[in-house]
Amino acid sequence: MTMIIGSNGAEASPIGSILGSNASESVAKTPNNDSTKMTACDPACVNIQPCATIRFVPTGTGHNAEPIQGMAPEGAPRFETVAGTEQTVTFGKAGLYGFR
């Protein structure tokens, strides 16, 4: 499932991949909670270019993924994936994003 996150903050309906050959995709794992009971993504921070995608892949039962408040570019839209479900998010705003 793909979520398109635009620079205006709007989320389009989930759709299949519509990315061209110039788009890049990275993978972030969403493992089970660690020993501190905190959710984390691996990697926790990604420098994203416009129209790049992150595929969030659960490991074990996994958890949802979302940006960490204050760790995304100014005006970047919020999103939240569904726990335990592999999802791809396409970003319209470039910058450094932190995920949990």
C-alpha positions, 0 to 999 in steps of 0.5 A: 500500500502506498500513501502519497504525502504532498507538500501541502499536507494532504494525503491522497487515497492509498494507491499502487506505486506510480513512481517513475524511474527517477524516484528513490526508495529506502526501507525502514524496519519497524521492529517489535518494541525494544527492551525499553518499551520504546518504539523505533524505526531502523534507521531512525532518521532519513534525509529525504529528497522530493518524491522519494519513498520510504517503505516501512516493513514490520519485523516480528509483529512490528508497530506503526511508523510516524514522524517524531514531533520536531524532527521533520522539515517545517510544514511537513505533513504528518502520517501514521502507518498501520501497525504490522502492515508494510506500507510505502510513504512518498514524501513531497517535502525534502529534508531530514525526518526522524521516525518512531 
